[in-house]
């Protein structure tokens, strides 16, 4: 049975107690509360899960997006910037599509249209993944009758069409000339307020992302251990509370501790070490690359550079992961692009055994042997019995002269 009560805020609260199930929701209008209660009671009578959504009966994909966002906020896992941006875009493109119209054909057409707009295989793949996430959430949490199979079939088709694919691993590291040109550009740009050059050096010295650099605080510095705590470091499995201590080293060509000492006079009274917006840092970096005509370069490449330098400096996988924050070697591998010429600097821990191979005759020796007389061949065979194969070769070359024979017989 449903009961309705107007609370002090003016909203209406609907409560349902039916067949041992309790559900409650608050609505702006009494009419919305009654419609929700009626739909929920019907769902309980059918043996389905009572929806906790304020949407009376989700009928569009946009309703499912709202459900997902609301539920994630309740457990304090609200979508972050990239996910929120993608869901907002999906709300615009597919929000009005009714659930029964979210078919394989409709999703394939969505992928084709998105590709014509300039979206790449990775972007379209992420969109399809979020569509499946939202639909699965509605079916699993709220018992909404919606199928996931059409989404999987659409992904298969889009993948075969080349419209869905994996991200291409970046293997072009910034050259020293590019880094120096960027550093000079930012240093000599009087209009540039943010010390991008210093932040660049710190990024290579610590392997931090631009947002992480702009979040670290002076209070998180341990001067004795020379470490800094990075709060809520990005991790695919646990983004909240993932605090990590990162060592401030000088092994990658830049001294992280010295850079912090240099930054003290620039941060003012701010508790942040680099009191700037991370997005502004990325924008300024891209602007500098454009001015210098440096193509295919973004700030995140400095993190790739740092990881590669760690391995070139001799750090192990475990030690490198401790600095970069990676918990999976497969992910860390994507950030590593070693330069082949650096392998010449490595020295083996032990000298491996070798063997002596016989010296093959040169073309001149073969030609000389072919033109010798039987007497010369006999003399050459005698010389070949010497222990040193190289001396035997010399004997064959010089056996035409008495001096040569005498020398070979010593």
C-alpha positions as CSV (number, residue, x, y, z in Angstrom):
1,X,0.0,0.0,0.0
2,X,1.3,3.4,-0.9
3,X,1.2,6.5,1.4
4,X,2.0,10.1,0.4
5,X,3.1,12.9,2.7
6,X,4.1,16.5,2.0
7,X,7.3,17.3,3.8
8,X,8.3,20.8,5.0
9,X,10.3,21.6,1.8
10,X,7.0,21.3,-0.1
11,X,8.0,18.1,-1.9
12,X,6.0,14.9,-1.7
13,X,7.3,11.7,-0.2
14,X,5.9,8.4,-1.4
15,X,6.3,5.2,0.7
16,X,5.3,1.7,-0.4
17,X,5.0,-1.4,1.8
18,X,3.9,-4.4,-0.2
19,X,4.6,-8.1,0.0
20,X,7.5,-7.5,2.5
21,X,9.1,-4.9,0.2
22,X,9.6,-1.3,1.2
23,X,10.5,1.5,-1.1
24,X,10.5,5.3,-0.7
25,X,11.1,8.3,-3.0
26,X,10.6,12.1,-2.9
27,X,9.1,14.1,-5.7
28,X,8.4,17.6,-6.6
29,X,4.8,17.0,-7.6
30,X,2.2,14.8,-6.0
31,X,1.2,13.5,-9.4
32,X,4.7,12.2,-10.0
33,X,4.7,10.5,-6.6
34,X,1.5,8.7,-7.4
35,X,2.6,7.6,-10.8
36,X,5.9,6.2,-9.4
37,X,4.0,4.4,-6.6
38,X,1.6,2.8,-9.0
39,X,4.4,1.6,-11.3
40,X,6.4,0.3,-8.4
41,X,3.5,-1.7,-6.9
42,X,2.9,-3.2,-10.3
43,X,6.6,-4.2,-10.5
44,X,6.4,-5.8,-7.0
45,X,3.3,-7.8,-8.0
46,X,5.2,-9.2,-11.0
47,X,8.0,-10.3,-8.8
48,X,10.4,-7.8,-10.1
49,X,12.8,-5.6,-8.1
50,X,11.2,-2.4,-6.9
51,X,12.8,0.5,-8.7
52,X,14.3,3.2,-6.6
53,X,14.3,5.6,-9.5
54,X,12.3,8.8,-9.6
55,X,11.6,8.0,-13.3
56,X,8.2,6.4,-13.2
57,X,9.1,3.7,-15.8
58,X,12.4,4.3,-17.7
59,X,11.4,4.3,-21.3
60,X,14.4,6.1,-23.0
61,X,18.2,5.6,-22.9
62,X,18.4,9.0,-21.4
63,X,16.4,7.8,-18.4
64,X,18.9,5.0,-17.9
65,X,21.8,7.5,-18.0
66,X,20.1,9.5,-15.3
67,X,19.6,6.4,-13.2
68,X,23.2,5.4,-13.5
69,X,24.5,8.8,-12.5
70,X,22.1,9.1,-9.5
71,X,23.1,5.7,-8.2
72,X,26.8,6.3,-8.5
73,X,26.4,9.6,-6.7
74,X,24.6,7.8,-3.8
75,X,27.7,5.6,-3.3
76,X,30.0,8.6,-3.6
77,X,31.4,7.4,-6.9
78,X,30.1,10.2,-9.2
79,X,31.5,10.1,-12.7
80,X,34.7,12.0,-13.2
81,X,35.5,14.4,-16.0
82,X,36.1,12.0,-18.9
83,X,33.2,9.7,-18.0
84,X,30.8,12.6,-17.3
85,X,31.7,14.2,-20.7
86,X,31.0,10.9,-22.5
87,X,27.7,10.3,-20.8
88,X,26.7,13.9,-21.5
89,X,27.5,13.4,-25.2
90,X,25.5,10.1,-25.2
91,X,22.6,11.9,-23.6
92,X,22.6,14.4,-26.4
93,X,22.9,11.8,-29.2
94,X,20.9,8.9,-27.9
95,X,19.0,10.3,-24.9
96,X,15.6,10.4,-26.6
97,X,15.9,6.9,-28.2
98,X,13.3,4.6,-26.6
99,X,14.7,1.4,-25.0
100,X,12.8,-0.9,-27.5
101,X,14.5,1.1,-30.3
102,X,18.0,0.6,-29.0
103,X,18.6,-2.2,-31.4
104,X,21.7,-3.6,-33.1
105,X,20.9,-1.6,-36.3
106,X,20.4,1.6,-34.4
107,X,23.8,1.3,-32.6
108,X,25.6,0.4,-35.8
109,X,24.2,3.5,-37.4
110,X,25.3,5.5,-34.4
111,X,28.8,4.3,-34.8
112,X,28.8,5.1,-38.6
113,X,27.4,8.6,-38.0
114,X,29.9,9.2,-35.2
115,X,32.8,8.2,-37.5
116,X,31.6,10.6,-40.2
117,X,31.8,13.4,-37.5
118,X,35.5,12.6,-37.1
119,X,35.4,10.2,-34.1
120,X,38.2,7.6,-34.1
121,X,37.9,3.8,-33.4
122,X,39.0,4.3,-29.8
123,X,36.3,7.0,-29.1
124,X,33.5,5.0,-30.7
125,X,34.7,1.9,-28.8
126,X,34.5,3.8,-25.5
127,X,31.0,5.1,-26.4
128,X,29.8,1.6,-27.0
129,X,31.3,0.4,-23.8
130,X,29.5,3.2,-21.8
131,X,26.2,2.3,-23.5
132,X,26.6,-1.3,-22.4
133,X,27.6,-0.1,-18.9
134,X,24.5,2.0,-18.5
135,X,22.1,-0.6,-19.9
136,X,23.6,-3.4,-17.8
137,X,23.3,-1.2,-14.7
138,X,19.6,-0.6,-15.3
139,X,18.9,-4.3,-15.9
140,X,21.0,-5.5,-12.9
141,X,20.2,-2.9,-10.3
142,X,16.7,-1.8,-11.2
143,X,15.4,-4.9,-13.0
144,X,14.6,-2.9,-16.1
145,X,13.6,-5.1,-19.1
146,X,16.3,-4.2,-21.6
147,X,18.7,-6.4,-23.7
148,X,22.5,-6.2,-23.7
149,X,23.0,-8.7,-26.6
150,X,22.3,-6.1,-29.3
151,X,25.1,-3.9,-28.0
152,X,27.6,-6.8,-28.2
153,X,26.5,-7.7,-31.7
154,X,26.8,-4.0,-32.8
155,X,30.4,-3.9,-31.4
156,X,31.3,-7.0,-33.4
157,X,30.0,-5.4,-36.6
158,X,31.7,-2.0,-35.9
159,X,35.0,-3.7,-35.2
160,X,34.9,-5.6,-38.5
161,X,34.1,-2.3,-40.2
162,X,37.2,-0.8,-38.6
163,X,35.1,1.7,-36.7
164,X,36.0,0.2,-33.3
165,X,39.6,-0.6,-32.3
166,X,42.3,-0.3,-29.8
167,X,44.4,2.8,-29.1
168,X,47.6,2.9,-31.1
169,X,50.6,2.8,-28.8
170,X,52.6,6.0,-29.1
171,X,56.3,5.2,-29.8
172,X,57.7,8.6,-30.7
173,X,59.5,10.0,-27.7
174,X,60.3,13.7,-27.6
175,X,63.8,14.4,-28.7
176,X,66.2,16.5,-26.7
177,X,66.1,19.2,-29.3
178,X,62.3,19.4,-29.0
179,X,62.4,19.5,-25.2
180,X,65.1,22.2,-25.3
181,X,63.1,24.3,-27.8
182,X,60.0,24.1,-25.7
183,X,61.9,25.0,-22.5
184,X,63.5,28.0,-24.3
185,X,60.1,29.1,-25.7
186,X,58.4,29.1,-22.4
187,X,61.3,30.7,-20.6
188,X,61.4,33.6,-23.0
189,X,57.7,34.1,-23.2
190,X,56.9,37.1,-21.0
191,X,53.1,36.5,-21.4
192,X,53.3,33.0,-20.0
193,X,52.3,33.1,-16.3
194,X,52.4,29.4,-15.6
195,X,56.1,28.1,-15.4
196,X,55.5,25.4,-18.0
197,X,59.2,24.8,-18.5
198,X,59.7,24.0,-14.8
199,X,56.6,21.8,-14.8
200,X,57.9,20.0,-17.8
201,X,61.2,19.2,-16.0
202,X,59.3,18.1,-12.9
203,X,57.0,15.8,-15.0
204,X,60.0,14.0,-16.5
205,X,61.7,13.8,-13.0
206,X,58.6,12.3,-11.3
207,X,56.5,10.6,-14.1
208,X,53.5,12.5,-12.8
209,X,50.4,13.5,-14.8
210,X,49.7,17.2,-15.2
211,X,46.6,17.0,-12.9
212,X,48.7,15.2,-10.2
213,X,51.4,17.8,-10.4
214,X,48.8,20.6,-9.9
215,X,47.3,18.8,-6.8
216,X,50.4,18.1,-4.7
217,X,50.8,20.2,-1.5
218,X,53.7,21.4,0.5
219,X,52.3,19.6,3.5
220,X,52.6,16.3,1.6
221,X,56.4,16.7,1.3
222,X,58.6,14.5,3.5
223,X,61.9,16.4,3.4
224,X,63.8,13.7,5.3
225,X,62.7,10.9,3.0
226,X,62.5,13.2,0.0
227,X,59.1,11.9,-1.1
228,X,55.7,13.5,-1.9
229,X,52.2,12.0,-1.4
230,X,50.0,12.1,-4.6
231,X,46.4,12.1,-3.4
232,X,43.7,10.0,-5.3
233,X,46.1,8.9,-7.9
234,X,44.4,7.6,-11.1
235,X,43.8,3.9,-11.2
236,X,41.2,2.0,-13.3
237,X,40.1,0.0,-10.3
238,X,40.2,2.4,-7.4
239,X,40.4,6.2,-8.1
240,X,39.3,7.4,-4.7
241,X,41.7,7.1,-1.7
242,X,44.5,5.8,-3.9
243,X,47.2,7.9,-2.2
244,X,50.8,7.0,-3.1
245,X,54.2,8.2,-2.0
246,X,56.5,9.1,-4.9
247,X,60.2,9.5,-4.4
248,X,61.8,12.8,-5.6
249,X,64.8,11.6,-7.6
250,X,67.4,13.0,-9.9
251,X,68.0,9.9,-12.0
252,X,66.1,11.0,-15.1
253,X,68.2,14.0,-16.1
254,X,66.4,16.4,-13.8
255,X,66.5,16.8,-10.0
256,X,62.9,16.8,-8.7
257,X,64.0,18.0,-5.2
258,X,65.9,21.0,-6.7
259,X,62.9,21.9,-8.9
260,X,60.7,22.1,-5.7
261,X,63.3,24.3,-4.1
262,X,63.1,26.5,-7.1
263,X,59.3,26.6,-7.1
264,X,59.1,27.8,-3.4
265,X,59.5,31.5,-4.4
266,X,56.8,31.2,-7.1
267,X,54.0,29.4,-5.3
268,X,53.4,32.3,-2.8
269,X,51.2,31.5,0.1
270,X,49.3,28.8,-1.6
271,X,49.3,25.3,0.0
272,X,49.7,23.9,-3.5
273,X,53.2,23.5,-4.8
274,X,52.1,24.3,-8.4
275,X,48.9,26.3,-7.9
276,X,47.7,26.1,-11.5
277,X,44.9,24.4,-13.4
278,X,46.0,21.2,-14.9
279,X,44.0,21.8,-18.1
280,X,45.6,25.2,-18.5
281,X,49.0,23.5,-18.3
282,X,48.0,21.1,-21.1
283,X,46.6,24.0,-23.2
284,X,49.8,26.1,-22.9
285,X,52.0,23.1,-23.8
286,X,50.0,22.4,-26.9
287,X,50.2,26.1,-27.9
288,X,53.9,26.0,-27.5
289,X,54.2,22.9,-29.7
290,X,52.0,24.6,-32.3
291,X,54.2,27.8,-32.3
292,X,57.3,25.7,-32.7
293,X,55.7,23.4,-35.3
294,X,56.3,20.3,-33.2
295,X,53.8,17.8,-34.4
296,X,52.2,14.8,-32.6
297,X,53.2,15.9,-29.1
298,X,51.1,16.4,-25.9
299,X,52.0,16.9,-22.3
300,X,51.2,13.3,-21.3
301,X,54.1,12.2,-23.6
302,X,56.4,13.5,-20.8
303,X,55.1,10.7,-18.6
304,X,56.1,8.2,-21.4
305,X,59.5,9.8,-21.5
306,X,60.0,9.5,-17.8
307,X,59.1,5.8,-17.7
308,X,61.5,5.1,-20.6
309,X,64.3,7.0,-18.9
310,X,63.7,5.0,-15.7
311,X,64.4,1.7,-17.5
312,X,67.3,3.2,-19.4
313,X,68.8,4.3,-16.1
314,X,68.7,0.7,-14.9
315,X,65.6,0.7,-12.7
316,X,63.7,-2.6,-12.4
317,X,60.0,-3.1,-13.3
318,X,59.0,-3.0,-9.6
319,X,61.1,0.1,-8.9
320,X,59.7,1.9,-12.0
321,X,56.1,1.0,-11.1
322,X,56.7,2.4,-7.6
323,X,57.4,5.8,-9.2
324,X,54.8,5.8,-12.0
325,X,52.1,4.3,-9.9
326,X,51.3,1.4,-12.3
327,X,50.0,-1.8,-10.7
328,X,50.0,-3.8,-13.9
329,X,53.1,-4.4,-16.0
330,X,51.0,-4.6,-19.1
331,X,49.9,-1.0,-18.6
332,X,53.4,0.1,-17.7
333,X,54.7,-1.4,-20.9
334,X,52.6,1.0,-23.0
335,X,54.6,3.9,-21.4
336,X,58.0,2.4,-22.3
337,X,59.8,3.1,-25.5
338,X,63.5,2.4,-25.1
339,X,65.9,3.8,-27.6
340,X,68.0,0.9,-29.2
341,X,71.2,2.9,-29.0
342,X,71.0,3.0,-25.2
343,X,71.5,-0.8,-25.0
344,X,75.2,-0.2,-25.9
345,X,75.6,1.4,-22.5
346,X,74.5,-1.7,-20.6
347,X,77.1,-4.0,-19.2
348,X,76.3,-7.7,-18.6
349,X,76.4,-8.9,-15.1
350,X,78.5,-11.9,-16.1
351,X,80.7,-12.6,-19.1
352,X,79.0,-15.4,-21.1
353,X,81.1,-18.2,-22.5
354,X,82.3,-18.2,-26.2
355,X,83.9,-20.6,-28.6
356,X,86.6,-20.2,-31.3
357,X,85.4,-20.8,-34.8
358,X,87.8,-21.8,-37.7
359,X,88.8,-18.9,-39.9
360,X,87.3,-19.3,-43.4
361,X,89.7,-18.9,-46.4
362,X,89.4,-15.6,-48.2
363,X,88.6,-15.5,-52.0
364,X,92.3,-14.6,-52.7
365,X,93.4,-17.7,-50.8
366,X,91.0,-19.9,-52.7
367,X,92.2,-18.5,-56.0
368,X,95.9,-19.0,-55.1
369,X,95.3,-22.6,-54.0
370,X,93.6,-23.4,-57.3
371,X,96.7,-22.2,-59.3
372,X,99.4,-24.0,-57.3
373,X,101.5,-26.9,-58.5
374,X,101.4,-30.4,-56.9
375,X,104.8,-29.7,-55.2
376,X,103.3,-26.5,-53.7
377,X,100.2,-28.3,-52.5
378,X,102.5,-30.8,-50.6
379,X,104.3,-28.0,-48.9
380,X,101.0,-26.4,-48.1
381,X,99.7,-29.6,-46.5
382,X,102.7,-29.8,-44.4
383,X,102.1,-26.2,-43.2
384,X,98.4,-27.0,-42.6
385,X,99.5,-29.5,-39.9
386,X,100.6,-26.7,-37.7
387,X,98.4,-26.1,-34.6
388,X,97.6,-22.5,-35.6
389,X,95.1,-22.4,-38.6
390,X,96.0,-18.8,-39.3
391,X,99.7,-19.7,-39.6
392,X,98.7,-22.5,-42.0
393,X,96.9,-20.0,-44.1
394,X,100.0,-17.7,-44.1
395,X,102.1,-20.7,-45.1
396,X,99.9,-21.3,-48.2
397,X,100.1,-17.7,-49.2
398,X,103.9,-17.5,-48.9
399,X,105.1,-21.0,-49.7
400,X,106.2,-19.9,-53.2
401,X,109.3,-18.3,-51.7
402,X,112.0,-19.9,-49.5
403,X,111.6,-17.1,-47.0
404,X,107.9,-17.8,-46.6
405,X,108.4,-21.5,-46.0
406,X,111.1,-20.8,-43.4
407,X,108.9,-18.3,-41.6
408,X,105.9,-20.7,-41.5
409,X,108.0,-23.6,-40.1
410,X,109.1,-21.7,-37.0
